[in-house]
Amino acid sequence: MEIAFLISSILLISYSLLALFDGVFLHLYKYRLYQHKESRFEHLTHTIRALLFTGILISLFINIENNNLFLFGCILIVADIITLLVDAYC
């Protein structure tokens, strides 16, 4: 069980660093996408996904022993996937 926790922690940290690089450096600094009218909806979906990601982390990784919190985290994952599909479609 410890190796699974270690691997999931490494993957989670890697994913978070890539998301931070994409969100801050590419979107805000390099391309300044917030200044373009066409990309405002994309920023809204990315903001929603960032908030959902925080909720997913809290509900699934921090407090594993509470079954209701785990189910709430699963609902957040579904909401994140739906938001991802809307973002990819647009």
Backbone as a chain_set.jsonl record, in Angstrom:
{"seq": "MEIAFLISSILLISYSLLALFDGVFLHLYKYRLYQHKESRFEHLTHTIRALLFTGILISLFINIENNNLFLFGCILIVADIITLLVDAYC", "coords": {"N": [[0.819, -1.197, 0.0], [2.008, 1.189, 0.636], [3.712, 1.684, -1.519], [1.927, 2.224, -3.577], [0.78, 4.581, -2.634], [3.035, 6.222, -2.684], [3.673, 6.257, -5.439], [1.311, 7.408, -6.492], [1.465, 9.881, -5.235], [3.794, 10.978, -6.372], [3.011, 11.121, -9.079], [0.873, 12.88, -8.814], [2.111, 15.234, -7.892], [3.757, 15.75, -10.103], [1.805, 16.2, -12.091], [0.584, 18.465, -11.02], [2.678, 20.327, -11.134], [3.056, 20.522, -13.92], [0.554, 21.587, -14.63], [0.694, 24.022, -13.291], [2.823, 25.238, -14.666], [1.678, 25.404, -17.244], [-0.633, 26.968, -16.742], [0.262, 29.353, -15.452], [2.787, 30.242, -16.61], [2.592, 29.812, -19.512], [-0.117, 30.578, -20.227], [-0.632, 33.012, -18.822], [1.771, 34.596, -18.713], [3.555, 34.245, -21.043], [1.905, 34.092, -23.45], [-0.168, 35.774, -22.802], [-2.987, 35.321, -22.687], [-5.272, 36.17, -21.431], [-5.802, 38.685, -22.32], [-6.98, 38.45, -24.737], [-10.056, 38.388, -26.329], [-11.222, 36.085, -27.34], [-10.299, 33.984, -25.816], [-11.326, 34.052, -23.268], [-13.423, 32.422, -22.305], [-12.106, 30.002, -22.19], [-10.321, 30.527, -20.115], [-12.131, 30.744, -18.028], [-13.097, 28.086, -17.89], [-10.72, 26.784, -17.212], [-10.224, 27.917, -14.72], [-12.42, 26.958, -13.279], [-11.809, 24.231, -13.384], [-9.438, 24.223, -11.907], [-10.363, 24.877, -9.359], [-12.036, 22.676, -8.929], [-10.106, 20.677, -8.938], [-8.721, 21.208, -6.59], [-10.724, 20.603, -4.711], [-11.005, 17.887, -5.298], [-8.523, 16.884, -4.521], [-8.591, 17.38, -1.751], [-10.801, 15.859, -0.942], [-10.269, 13.226, -1.8], [-7.568, 12.494, -1.299], [-6.682, 13.515, 1.164], [-8.488, 12.977, 3.314], [-9.244, 9.979, 3.589], [-10.739, 8.108, 4.985], [-13.388, 8.837, 5.384], [-16.38, 7.973, 4.066], [-18.476, 9.421, 2.84], [-17.205, 11.773, 2.062], [-15.458, 10.728, 0.202], [-17.239, 9.868, -1.816], [-18.25, 12.371, -2.554], [-15.908, 13.415, -3.652], [-15.686, 11.756, -5.888], [-17.891, 12.646, -7.349], [-16.998, 15.219, -7.869], [-14.908, 14.581, -9.586], [-16.29, 13.625, -11.822], [-17.603, 16.007, -12.52], [-15.344, 17.5, -13.187], [-14.425, 16.119, -15.439], [-16.544, 16.582, -17.19], [-16.335, 19.368, -17.436], [-13.825, 19.468, -18.631], [-14.417, 18.255, -21.103], [-16.182, 20.161, -22.175], [-14.414, 22.311, -22.378], [-12.541, 21.262, -24.192], [-14.147, 20.892, -26.404], [-14.913, 23.483, -27.084]], "CA": [[0.0, 0.0, 0.0], [2.888, 2.354, 0.68], [4.255, 1.964, -2.849], [0.848, 2.852, -4.34], [0.679, 5.959, -2.154], [4.217, 6.931, -3.167], [3.528, 6.475, -6.879], [0.244, 8.385, -6.732], [1.958, 11.195, -4.796], [4.739, 11.457, -7.39], [2.235, 11.497, -10.255], [0.073, 14.057, -8.465], [3.014, 16.385, -7.859], [4.149, 16.013, -11.491], [0.646, 16.79, -12.759], [0.397, 19.817, -10.485], [3.733, 21.192, -11.672], [2.749, 20.779, -15.322], [-0.592, 22.495, -14.67], [1.181, 25.332, -12.875], [3.595, 25.769, -15.791], [0.746, 25.752, -18.311], [-1.542, 28.041, -16.347], [0.919, 30.618, -15.108], [3.788, 30.711, -17.574], [2.129, 29.881, -20.896], [-1.358, 31.322, -20.414], [-0.619, 34.373, -18.284], [2.983, 35.37, -18.96], [4.096, 34.209, -22.4], [0.934, 34.408, -24.498], [-1.113, 36.767, -22.28], [-4.277, 34.948, -23.265], [-6.365, 36.886, -20.77], [-6.051, 39.928, -23.05], [-7.706, 38.13, -25.964], [-11.475, 38.168, -26.078], [-11.571, 34.734, -27.752], [-9.847, 32.963, -24.864], [-11.877, 34.28, -21.923], [-14.176, 31.24, -21.888], [-11.109, 28.997, -21.825], [-9.835, 30.869, -18.782], [-13.192, 30.39, -17.091], [-13.099, 26.638, -17.693], [-9.495, 26.414, -16.491], [-10.415, 28.322, -13.324], [-13.335, 25.985, -12.684], [-11.081, 22.972, -13.205], [-8.481, 24.392, -10.811], [-11.121, 24.77, -8.113], [-12.452, 21.281, -8.792], [-8.916, 19.898, -8.611], [-8.476, 21.401, -5.161], [-11.718, 19.799, -4.008], [-10.685, 16.476, -5.501], [-7.38, 16.562, -3.656], [-9.005, 17.37, -0.346], [-11.752, 14.784, -0.647], [-9.78, 11.884, -2.097], [-6.236, 12.178, -0.81], [-6.392, 13.934, 2.531], [-9.349, 12.309, 4.285], [-9.68, 8.792, 2.878], [-11.575, 7.252, 5.818], [-14.771, 9.287, 5.38], [-16.993, 7.473, 2.839], [-19.247, 10.486, 2.201], [-16.254, 12.677, 1.418], [-14.957, 10.014, -0.975], [-18.278, 9.948, -2.847], [-18.241, 13.755, -3.021], [-14.74, 13.53, -4.527], [-16.021, 11.097, -7.159], [-18.779, 13.572, -8.054], [-16.139, 16.294, -8.372], [-14.16, 14.052, -10.732], [-17.222, 13.635, -12.962], [-17.768, 17.415, -12.904], [-14.099, 17.908, -13.833], [-14.396, 15.519, -16.778], [-17.521, 17.318, -18.003], [-15.725, 20.668, -17.716], [-12.755, 19.211, -19.592], [-15.041, 18.015, -22.398], [-16.672, 21.45, -22.672], [-13.229, 23.088, -22.749], [-11.951, 20.688, -25.405], [-15.078, 21.115, -27.51], [-14.883, 24.902, -27.473]], "C": [[0.863, 1.261, 0.0], [3.427, 2.705, -0.695], [3.188, 2.627, -3.724], [0.678, 4.314, -3.923], [1.845, 6.795, -2.664], [4.092, 7.243, -4.662], [2.449, 7.509, -7.17], [0.667, 9.784, -6.291], [2.907, 11.795, -5.824], [3.99, 11.914, -8.633], [1.409, 12.757, -10.004], [0.926, 15.322, -8.448], [3.452, 16.752, -9.273], [3.027, 16.693, -12.263], [0.433, 18.233, -12.297], [1.442, 20.778, -11.025], [3.503, 21.517, -13.145], [1.571, 21.744, -15.469], [-0.187, 23.903, -14.271], [1.967, 26.001, -13.995], [2.669, 26.229, -16.909], [-0.094, 26.971, -17.946], [-0.852, 29.364, -16.137], [1.85, 31.088, -16.224], [3.213, 30.868, -18.977], [0.907, 30.78, -21.055], [-1.248, 32.778, -19.967], [0.591, 35.186, -18.725], [3.377, 35.41, -20.442], [3.085, 34.678, -23.453], [-0.083, 35.462, -24.09], [-2.52, 36.543, -22.849], [-5.455, 35.669, -22.619], [-6.7, 38.194, -21.492], [-6.857, 39.698, -24.327], [-9.148, 37.762, -25.638], [-11.871, 36.715, -26.363], [-11.235, 33.685, -26.691], [-10.401, 33.161, -23.453], [-12.664, 33.081, -21.421], [-13.226, 30.121, -21.484], [-10.548, 29.276, -20.438], [-10.868, 30.543, -17.717], [-13.203, 28.881, -16.835], [-11.844, 26.168, -16.948], [-9.599, 26.79, -15.014], [-11.346, 27.349, -12.607], [-12.619, 24.666, -12.426], [-10.046, 23.072, -12.086], [-9.181, 24.285, -9.461], [-11.596, 23.343, -7.873], [-11.274, 20.397, -8.388], [-8.573, 20.021, -7.127], [-9.451, 20.579, -4.329], [-11.465, 18.31, -4.134], [-9.53, 16.054, -4.602], [-7.8, 16.438, -2.201], [-9.87, 16.153, -0.051], [-11.191, 13.388, -0.874], [-8.451, 11.545, -1.442], [-6.018, 12.515, 0.659], [-7.204, 13.153, 3.546], [-9.977, 11.082, 3.63], [-10.719, 7.999, 3.68], [-13.046, 7.67, 5.852], [-15.405, 8.907, 4.044], [-17.782, 8.555, 2.115], [-18.348, 11.47, 1.475], [-15.663, 12.038, 0.162], [-15.973, 10.076, -2.116], [-18.393, 11.359, -3.41], [-17.064, 13.99, -3.962], [-14.984, 12.88, -5.878], [-16.953, 11.971, -7.992], [-17.975, 14.739, -8.63], [-15.331, 15.843, -9.582], [-15.043, 14.05, -11.978], [-17.437, 15.072, -13.447], [-16.526, 17.931, -13.62], [-14.015, 17.355, -15.249], [-15.375, 16.239, -17.701], [-16.962, 18.692, -18.377], [-14.6, 20.535, -18.73], [-13.332, 19.003, -20.995], [-15.58, 19.316, -23.002], [-15.5, 22.31, -23.138], [-12.63, 22.571, -24.048], [-12.85, 20.924, -26.617], [-15.009, 22.553, -28.028], [-13.512, 25.303, -27.969]], "O": [[0.481, 2.281, -0.575], [3.586, 3.882, -1.018], [3.511, 3.5, -4.53], [0.458, 5.182, -4.768], [1.661, 7.954, -3.037], [4.374, 8.36, -5.093], [2.647, 8.391, -8.005], [0.269, 10.77, -6.91], [2.835, 12.989, -6.115], [4.292, 12.972, -9.185], [1.269, 13.599, -10.89], [0.5, 16.366, -8.941], [3.515, 17.933, -9.612], [3.265, 17.648, -13.002], [0.135, 19.111, -13.106], [1.124, 21.925, -11.341], [3.724, 22.649, -13.575], [1.59, 22.62, -16.333], [-0.671, 24.875, -14.85], [1.8, 27.194, -14.247], [2.849, 27.315, -17.462], [-0.246, 27.893, -18.747], [-1.337, 30.397, -16.599], [1.713, 32.205, -16.722], [3.328, 31.938, -19.574], [0.892, 31.653, -21.923], [-1.721, 33.678, -20.661], [0.446, 36.356, -19.078], [3.516, 36.487, -21.022], [3.386, 35.563, -24.253], [-0.791, 35.995, -24.944], [-3.143, 37.447, -23.408], [-6.526, 35.761, -23.219], [-7.78, 38.748, -21.287], [-7.359, 40.649, -24.926], [-9.411, 36.925, -24.774], [-12.758, 36.175, -25.701], [-11.832, 32.609, -26.677], [-9.962, 32.477, -22.528], [-12.589, 32.748, -20.238], [-13.504, 29.376, -20.545], [-10.323, 28.344, -19.666], [-10.514, 30.111, -16.62], [-13.308, 28.449, -15.687], [-11.918, 25.245, -16.137], [-9.112, 26.058, -14.152], [-11.092, 26.962, -11.466], [-12.798, 24.054, -11.373], [-9.805, 22.089, -11.386], [-8.655, 23.675, -8.529], [-11.563, 22.855, -6.743], [-11.43, 19.475, -7.586], [-8.182, 19.043, -6.49], [-9.056, 19.934, -3.357], [-11.684, 17.556, -3.187], [-9.567, 14.984, -3.994], [-7.407, 15.5, -1.508], [-9.692, 15.493, 0.972], [-11.606, 12.449, -0.195], [-8.238, 10.393, -1.063], [-5.232, 11.846, 1.329], [-6.654, 12.707, 4.553], [-11.116, 11.14, 3.167], [-11.514, 7.274, 3.081], [-13.878, 6.894, 6.321], [-15.025, 9.444, 3.003], [-17.761, 8.603, 0.885], [-18.69, 11.948, 0.393], [-15.399, 12.726, -0.824], [-15.597, 10.313, -3.264], [-18.609, 11.532, -4.61], [-17.206, 14.69, -4.964], [-14.537, 13.394, -6.903], [-16.818, 12.028, -9.214], [-18.239, 15.191, -9.744], [-15.093, 16.627, -10.5], [-14.597, 14.43, -13.061], [-17.451, 15.323, -14.652], [-16.639, 18.716, -14.561], [-13.576, 18.054, -16.162], [-15.066, 16.479, -18.868], [-17.105, 19.127, -19.52], [-14.438, 21.396, -19.595], [-12.788, 19.523, -21.97], [-15.447, 19.544, -24.204], [-15.584, 22.963, -24.178], [-12.25, 23.361, -24.913], [-12.361, 21.13, -27.728], [-15.041, 22.803, -29.233], [-13.302, 26.458, -28.338]]}, "num_chains": 1, "name": "protein.A"}
